[in-house]
Amino acid sequence: MTVLVIFVIVYAFVAMVIGDMTMQTASSVIRFAYFAIAGLAWTIPAGAIIWWMEHGFRLSRRPDAD
């Protein structure tokens, strides 16, 4: 859970800085498109992090001993 929160905070900050630095002279349509895409793009890696939190990462394929 902590990994997901840290990822979202860092991603939002980086997307905001990139958008601010590169989109100052762009048209409103381009800015809207960038922030719409950047605002939704975090869901793909966040989904992978959630999957990893639920299933875990196994280095071996042998079944767990009970």
Gaussian input, Z-matrix of N, CA and C with variables (Angstrom, degrees):
# hf/3-21g

backbone

0 1
 N
 C     1     B1
 C     2     B2     1     A1
 N     3     B3     2     A2     1     D1
 C     4     B4     3     A3     2     D2
 C     5     B5     4     A4     3     D3
 N     6     B6     5     A5     4     D4
 C     7     B7     6     A6     5     D5
 C     8     B8     7     A7     6     D6
 N     9     B9     8     A8     7     D7
 C    10    B10     9     A9     8     D8
 C    11    B11    10    A10     9     D9
 N    12    B12    11    A11    10    D10
 C    13    B13    12    A12    11    D11
 C    14    B14    13    A13    12    D12
 N    15    B15    14    A14    13    D13
 C    16    B16    15    A15    14    D14
 C    17    B17    16    A16    15    D15
 N    18    B18    17    A17    16    D16
 C    19    B19    18    A18    17    D17
 C    20    B20    19    A19    18    D18
 N    21    B21    20    A20    19    D19
 C    22    B22    21    A21    20    D20
 C    23    B23    22    A22    21    D21
 N    24    B24    23    A23    22    D22
 C    25    B25    24    A24    23    D23
 C    26    B26    25    A25    24    D24
 N    27    B27    26    A26    25    D25
 C    28    B28    27    A27    26    D26
 C    29    B29    28    A28    27    D27
 N    30    B30    29    A29    28    D28
 C    31    B31    30    A30    29    D29
 C    32    B32    31    A31    30    D30
 N    33    B33    32    A32    31    D31
 C    34    B34    33    A33    32    D32
 C    35    B35    34    A34    33    D33
 N    36    B36    35    A35    34    D34
 C    37    B37    36    A36    35    D35
 C    38    B38    37    A37    36    D36
 N    39    B39    38    A38    37    D37
 C    40    B40    39    A39    38    D38
 C    41    B41    40    A40    39    D39
 N    42    B42    41    A41    40    D40
 C    43    B43    42    A42    41    D41
 C    44    B44    43    A43    42    D42
 N    45    B45    44    A44    43    D43
 C    46    B46    45    A45    44    D44
 C    47    B47    46    A46    45    D45
 N    48    B48    47    A47    46    D46
 C    49    B49    48    A48    47    D47
 C    50    B50    49    A49    48    D48
 N    51    B51    50    A50    49    D49
 C    52    B52    51    A51    50    D50
 C    53    B53    52    A52    51    D51
 N    54    B54    53    A53    52    D52
 C    55    B55    54    A54    53    D53
 C    56    B56    55    A55    54    D54
 N    57    B57    56    A56    55    D55
 C    58    B58    57    A57    56    D56
 C    59    B59    58    A58    57    D57
 N    60    B60    59    A59    58    D58
 C    61    B61    60    A60    59    D59
 C    62    B62    61    A61    60    D60
 N    63    B63    62    A62    61    D61
 C    64    B64    63    A63    62    D62
 C    65    B65    64    A64    63    D63
 N    66    B66    65    A65    64    D64
 C    67    B67    66    A66    65    D65
 C    68    B68    67    A67    66    D66
 N    69    B69    68    A68    67    D67
 C    70    B70    69    A69    68    D68
 C    71    B71    70    A70    69    D69
 N    72    B72    71    A71    70    D70
 C    73    B73    72    A72    71    D71
 C    74    B74    73    A73    72    D72
 N    75    B75    74    A74    73    D73
 C    76    B76    75    A75    74    D74
 C    77    B77    76    A76    75    D75
 N    78    B78    77    A77    76    D76
 C    79    B79    78    A78    77    D77
 C    80    B80    79    A79    78    D78
 N    81    B81    80    A80    79    D79
 C    82    B82    81    A81    80    D80
 C    83    B83    82    A82    81    D81
 N    84    B84    83    A83    82    D82
 C    85    B85    84    A84    83    D83
 C    86    B86    85    A85    84    D84
 N    87    B87    86    A86    85    D85
 C    88    B88    87    A87    86    D86
 C    89    B89    88    A88    87    D87
 N    90    B90    89    A89    88    D88
 C    91    B91    90    A90    89    D89
 C    92    B92    91    A91    90    D90
 N    93    B93    92    A92    91    D91
 C    94    B94    93    A93    92    D92
 C    95    B95    94    A94    93    D93
 N    96    B96    95    A95    94    D94
 C    97    B97    96    A96    95    D95
 C    98    B98    97    A97    96    D96
 N    99    B99    98    A98    97    D97
 C   100   B100    99    A99    98    D98
 C   101   B101   100   A100    99    D99
 N   102   B102   101   A101   100   D100
 C   103   B103   102   A102   101   D101
 C   104   B104   103   A103   102   D102
 N   105   B105   104   A104   103   D103
 C   106   B106   105   A105   104   D104
 C   107   B107   106   A106   105   D105
 N   108   B108   107   A107   106   D106
 C   109   B109   108   A108   107   D107
 C   110   B110   109   A109   108   D108
 N   111   B111   110   A110   109   D109
 C   112   B112   111   A111   110   D110
 C   113   B113   112   A112   111   D111
 N   114   B114   113   A113   112   D112
 C   115   B115   114   A114   113   D113
 C   116   B116   115   A115   114   D114
 N   117   B117   116   A116   115   D115
 C   118   B118   117   A117   116   D116
 C   119   B119   118   A118   117   D117
 N   120   B120   119   A119   118   D118
 C   121   B121   120   A120   119   D119
 C   122   B122   121   A121   120   D120
 N   123   B123   122   A122   121   D121
 C   124   B124   123   A123   122   D122
 C   125   B125   124   A124   123   D123
 N   126   B126   125   A125   124   D124
 C   127   B127   126   A126   125   D125
 C   128   B128   127   A127   126   D126
 N   129   B129   128   A128   127   D127
 C   130   B130   129   A129   128   D128
 C   131   B131   130   A130   129   D129
 N   132   B132   131   A131   130   D130
 C   133   B133   132   A132   131   D131
 C   134   B134   133   A133   132   D132
 N   135   B135   134   A134   133   D133
 C   136   B136   135   A135   134   D134
 C   137   B137   136   A136   135   D135
 N   138   B138   137   A137   136   D136
 C   139   B139   138   A138   137   D137
 C   140   B140   139   A139   138   D138
 N   141   B141   140   A140   139   D139
 C   142   B142   141   A141   140   D140
 C   143   B143   142   A142   141   D141
 N   144   B144   143   A143   142   D142
 C   145   B145   144   A144   143   D143
 C   146   B146   145   A145   144   D144
 N   147   B147   146   A146   145   D145
 C   148   B148   147   A147   146   D146
 C   149   B149   148   A148   147   D147
 N   150   B150   149   A149   148   D148
 C   151   B151   150   A150   149   D149
 C   152   B152   151   A151   150   D150
 N   153   B153   152   A152   151   D151
 C   154   B154   153   A153   152   D152
 C   155   B155   154   A154   153   D153
 N   156   B156   155   A155   154   D154
 C   157   B157   156   A156   155   D155
 C   158   B158   157   A157   156   D156
 N   159   B159   158   A158   157   D157
 C   160   B160   159   A159   158   D158
 C   161   B161   160   A160   159   D159
 N   162   B162   161   A161   160   D160
 C   163   B163   162   A162   161   D161
 C   164   B164   163   A163   162   D162
 N   165   B165   164   A164   163   D163
 C   166   B166   165   A165   164   D164
 C   167   B167   166   A166   165   D165
 N   168   B168   167   A167   166   D166
 C   169   B169   168   A168   167   D167
 C   170   B170   169   A169   168   D168
 N   171   B171   170   A170   169   D169
 C   172   B172   171   A171   170   D170
 C   173   B173   172   A172   171   D171
 N   174   B174   173   A173   172   D172
 C   175   B175   174   A174   173   D173
 C   176   B176   175   A175   174   D174
 N   177   B177   176   A176   175   D175
 C   178   B178   177   A177   176   D176
 C   179   B179   178   A178   177   D177
 N   180   B180   179   A179   178   D178
 C   181   B181   180   A180   179   D179
 C   182   B182   181   A181   180   D180
 N   183   B183   182   A182   181   D181
 C   184   B184   183   A183   182   D182
 C   185   B185   184   A184   183   D183
 N   186   B186   185   A185   184   D184
 C   187   B187   186   A186   185   D185
 C   188   B188   187   A187   186   D186
 N   189   B189   188   A188   187   D187
 C   190   B190   189   A189   188   D188
 C   191   B191   190   A190   189   D189
 N   192   B192   191   A191   190   D190
 C   193   B193   192   A192   191   D191
 C   194   B194   193   A193   192   D192
 N   195   B195   194   A194   193   D193
 C   196   B196   195   A195   194   D194
 C   197   B197   196   A196   195   D195

   B1=1.4450
   B2=1.5215
   B3=1.3058
   B4=1.4584
   B5=1.5207
   B6=1.3178
   B7=1.4647
   B8=1.5242
   B9=1.3174
   B10=1.4580
   B11=1.5238
   B12=1.3111
   B13=1.4675
   B14=1.5233
   B15=1.3192
   B16=1.4699
   B17=1.5267
   B18=1.3223
   B19=1.4630
   B20=1.5217
   B21=1.3249
   B22=1.4670
   B23=1.5237
   B24=1.3193
   B25=1.4661
   B26=1.5233
   B27=1.3196
   B28=1.4705
   B29=1.5267
   B30=1.3242
   B31=1.4611
   B32=1.5275
   B33=1.3248
   B34=1.4653
   B35=1.5224
   B36=1.3200
   B37=1.4634
   B38=1.5267
   B39=1.3252
   B40=1.4685
   B41=1.5310
   B42=1.3209
   B43=1.4675
   B44=1.5221
   B45=1.3224
   B46=1.4590
   B47=1.5244
   B48=1.3266
   B49=1.4653
   B50=1.5247
   B51=1.3277
   B52=1.4675
   B53=1.5287
   B54=1.3113
   B55=1.4580
   B56=1.5110
   B57=1.3030
   B58=1.4587
   B59=1.5221
   B60=1.3188
   B61=1.4657
   B62=1.5291
   B63=1.3099
   B64=1.4626
   B65=1.5202
   B66=1.3006
   B67=1.4599
   B68=1.5265
   B69=1.3060
   B70=1.4632
   B71=1.5197
   B72=1.3129
   B73=1.4652
   B74=1.5190
   B75=1.3110
   B76=1.4667
   B77=1.5270
   B78=1.3072
   B79=1.4633
   B80=1.5276
   B81=1.3095
   B82=1.4646
   B83=1.5215
   B84=1.3128
   B85=1.4675
   B86=1.5278
   B87=1.3283
   B88=1.4635
   B89=1.5236
   B90=1.3158
   B91=1.4736
   B92=1.5183
   B93=1.3270
   B94=1.4575
   B95=1.5259
   B96=1.3335
   B97=1.4673
   B98=1.5251
   B99=1.3287
   B100=1.4653
   B101=1.5221
   B102=1.3315
   B103=1.4583
   B104=1.5289
   B105=1.3284
   B106=1.4645
   B107=1.5235
   B108=1.3277
   B109=1.4713
   B110=1.5213
   B111=1.3256
   B112=1.4682
   B113=1.5250
   B114=1.3224
   B115=1.4585
   B116=1.5149
   B117=1.3204
   B118=1.4646
   B119=1.5212
   B120=1.3139
   B121=1.4680
   B122=1.5232
   B123=1.3117
   B124=1.4633
   B125=1.5228
   B126=1.3313
   B127=1.4612
   B128=1.5269
   B129=1.3313
   B130=1.4713
   B131=1.5303
   B132=1.3461
   B133=1.4654
   B134=1.5308
   B135=1.3303
   B136=1.4649
   B137=1.5236
   B138=1.3245
   B139=1.4622
   B140=1.5150
   B141=1.3349
   B142=1.4641
   B143=1.5267
   B144=1.3110
   B145=1.4694
   B146=1.5219
   B147=1.3249
   B148=1.4690
   B149=1.5239
   B150=1.3390
   B151=1.4639
   B152=1.5199
   B153=1.3285
   B154=1.4622
   B155=1.5262
   B156=1.3378
   B157=1.4634
   B158=1.5258
   B159=1.3339
   B160=1.4612
   B161=1.5235
   B162=1.3249
   B163=1.4627
   B164=1.5206
   B165=1.2858
   B166=1.4566
   B167=1.5160
   B168=1.2956
   B169=1.4620
   B170=1.5090
   B171=1.3260
   B172=1.4613
   B173=1.5189
   B174=1.3195
   B175=1.4558
   B176=1.5196
   B177=1.3163
   B178=1.4629
   B179=1.5231
   B180=1.3245
   B181=1.4570
   B182=1.5322
   B183=1.2948
   B184=1.4617
   B185=1.5296
   B186=1.3109
   B187=1.4684
   B188=1.5247
   B189=1.2977
   B190=1.4670
   B191=1.5225
   B192=1.3084
   B193=1.4642
   B194=1.5228
   B195=1.3250
   B196=1.4718
   B197=1.4909
   A1=110.70
   A2=116.15
   A3=120.60
   A4=110.70
   A5=116.66
   A6=120.82
   A7=110.01
   A8=117.18
   A9=121.32
   A10=111.47
   A11=117.13
   A12=121.15
   A13=110.64
   A14=116.77
   A15=120.35
   A16=109.97
   A17=117.28
   A18=120.65
   A19=111.42
   A20=117.28
   A21=120.41
   A22=110.96
   A23=117.77
   A24=120.76
   A25=110.93
   A26=116.74
   A27=120.41
   A28=110.03
   A29=117.66
   A30=120.84
   A31=111.14
   A32=116.99
   A33=120.04
   A34=111.12
   A35=116.93
   A36=120.37
   A37=111.18
   A38=117.24
   A39=121.01
   A40=110.48
   A41=118.10
   A42=120.88
   A43=111.05
   A44=116.71
   A45=120.44
   A46=111.20
   A47=117.38
   A48=120.97
   A49=110.68
   A50=117.09
   A51=120.11
   A52=110.21
   A53=116.64
   A54=119.90
   A55=112.70
   A56=117.07
   A57=120.49
   A58=111.47
   A59=117.08
   A60=120.44
   A61=112.61
   A62=117.74
   A63=119.99
   A64=114.08
   A65=119.02
   A66=120.94
   A67=114.39
   A68=118.94
   A69=120.27
   A70=112.71
   A71=117.80
   A72=120.47
   A73=112.62
   A74=117.73
   A75=120.98
   A76=110.24
   A77=115.31
   A78=119.74
   A79=110.13
   A80=115.10
   A81=120.20
   A82=111.86
   A83=116.97
   A84=120.76
   A85=110.34
   A86=116.80
   A87=120.99
   A88=110.11
   A89=117.41
   A90=120.10
   A91=110.97
   A92=116.52
   A93=120.15
   A94=110.87
   A95=116.27
   A96=120.47
   A97=110.99
   A98=117.37
   A99=120.11
   A100=110.79
   A101=116.51
   A102=118.66
   A103=112.04
   A104=118.22
   A105=120.19
   A106=110.76
   A107=116.26
   A108=120.03
   A109=110.74
   A110=116.89
   A111=120.11
   A112=110.98
   A113=116.66
   A114=120.16
   A115=113.62
   A116=116.98
   A117=120.69
   A118=113.72
   A119=117.55
   A120=121.09
   A121=113.23
   A122=117.88
   A123=120.10
   A124=111.82
   A125=118.07
   A126=119.49
   A127=112.87
   A128=117.68
   A129=120.28
   A130=111.19
   A131=119.60
   A132=117.91
   A133=112.71
   A134=117.31
   A135=118.69
   A136=110.43
   A137=116.81
   A138=120.21
   A139=112.08
   A140=116.31
   A141=119.91
   A142=111.07
   A143=117.09
   A144=120.52
   A145=110.01
   A146=117.56
   A147=120.66
   A148=110.24
   A149=117.39
   A150=120.20
   A151=110.23
   A152=116.67
   A153=121.43
   A154=110.83
   A155=117.66
   A156=120.27
   A157=110.90
   A158=117.49
   A159=120.35
   A160=112.68
   A161=117.41
   A162=121.46
   A163=113.70
   A164=117.48
   A165=120.52
   A166=111.97
   A167=114.91
   A168=121.45
   A169=107.54
   A170=116.19
   A171=120.77
   A172=109.31
   A173=115.76
   A174=120.32
   A175=111.66
   A176=116.80
   A177=119.90
   A178=109.49
   A179=115.36
   A180=119.93
   A181=112.19
   A182=117.65
   A183=119.02
   A184=109.87
   A185=117.28
   A186=119.96
   A187=110.83
   A188=114.72
   A189=120.12
   A190=109.87
   A191=115.25
   A192=120.30
   A193=108.92
   A194=115.39
   A195=119.70
   A196=112.14
   D1=-39.84
   D2=179.69
   D3=-63.59
   D4=-38.67
   D5=179.58
   D6=-61.47
   D7=-41.73
   D8=-179.52
   D9=-64.90
   D10=-44.62
   D11=179.69
   D12=-63.35
   D13=-44.97
   D14=179.06
   D15=-63.40
   D16=-42.85
   D17=179.12
   D18=-59.63
   D19=-46.86
   D20=-177.68
   D21=-64.20
   D22=-41.30
   D23=178.91
   D24=-64.02
   D25=-47.77
   D26=-179.30
   D27=-65.34
   D28=-43.18
   D29=179.83
   D30=-61.03
   D31=-45.42
   D32=-179.71
   D33=-61.96
   D34=-42.28
   D35=179.15
   D36=-63.90
   D37=-46.48
   D38=-178.99
   D39=-64.58
   D40=-44.02
   D41=179.23
   D42=-63.23
   D43=-38.12
   D44=178.94
   D45=-67.08
   D46=-43.88
   D47=-179.77
   D48=-65.32
   D49=-44.93
   D50=178.55
   D51=-61.89
   D52=-44.21
   D53=178.78
   D54=-63.63
   D55=-39.42
   D56=179.90
   D57=-69.28
   D58=-39.94
   D59=-177.19
   D60=-74.39
   D61=-33.91
   D62=-173.10
   D63=-102.83
   D64=-18.46
   D65=-172.75
   D66=-104.56
   D67=12.23
   D68=-176.41
   D69=-64.84
   D70=-35.64
   D71=-177.84
   D72=-103.29
   D73=2.66
   D74=-178.37
   D75=-78.43
   D76=160.32
   D77=178.95
   D78=-71.52
   D79=165.86
   D80=-178.83
   D81=-62.88
   D82=-34.74
   D83=-179.93
   D84=-66.31
   D85=-42.83
   D86=179.17
   D87=-65.89
   D88=-42.73
   D89=178.30
   D90=-62.87
   D91=-43.25
   D92=178.47
   D93=-60.62
   D94=-44.63
   D95=-179.95
   D96=-62.74
   D97=-43.67
   D98=-179.71
   D99=-61.36
   D100=-51.03
   D101=-176.12
   D102=-69.97
   D103=-28.62
   D104=174.65
   D105=-67.22
   D106=-44.97
   D107=179.02
   D108=-68.17
   D109=-45.55
   D110=179.40
   D111=-64.89
   D112=-32.18
   D113=179.39
   D114=-71.51
   D115=-23.78
   D116=179.79
   D117=-102.79
   D118=-19.43
   D119=-174.05
   D120=-66.79
   D121=-24.02
   D122=-178.08
   D123=-68.14
   D124=-18.06
   D125=-176.14
   D126=-68.56
   D127=-28.22
   D128=-179.40
   D129=-67.62
   D130=-54.87
   D131=177.06
   D132=-67.68
   D133=-29.98
   D134=177.30
   D135=-65.53
   D136=-37.86
   D137=175.45
   D138=-62.25
   D139=-38.60
   D140=177.05
   D141=-66.20
   D142=-38.76
   D143=178.16
   D144=-65.87
   D145=-41.84
   D146=178.56
   D147=-64.30
   D148=-42.41
   D149=177.10
   D150=-59.60
   D151=-44.27
   D152=179.57
   D153=-62.51
   D154=-39.47
   D155=179.46
   D156=-65.91
   D157=-35.63
   D158=-179.32
   D159=-77.25
   D160=-40.91
   D161=-173.20
   D162=-100.17
   D163=-24.80
   D164=-177.91
   D165=77.96
   D166=170.40
   D167=179.86
   D168=-114.39
   D169=118.63
   D170=-178.58
   D171=-108.65
   D172=128.30
   D173=178.48
   D174=-81.94
   D175=-28.19
   D176=-179.29
   D177=-114.90
   D178=160.60
   D179=-179.07
   D180=-101.16
   D181=4.14
   D182=-179.45
   D183=-76.28
   D184=146.71
   D185=-179.61
   D186=-68.70
   D187=152.09
   D188=178.67
   D189=-69.67
   D190=140.81
   D191=178.13
   D192=-80.04
   D193=134.46
   D194=179.69
   D195=-93.78

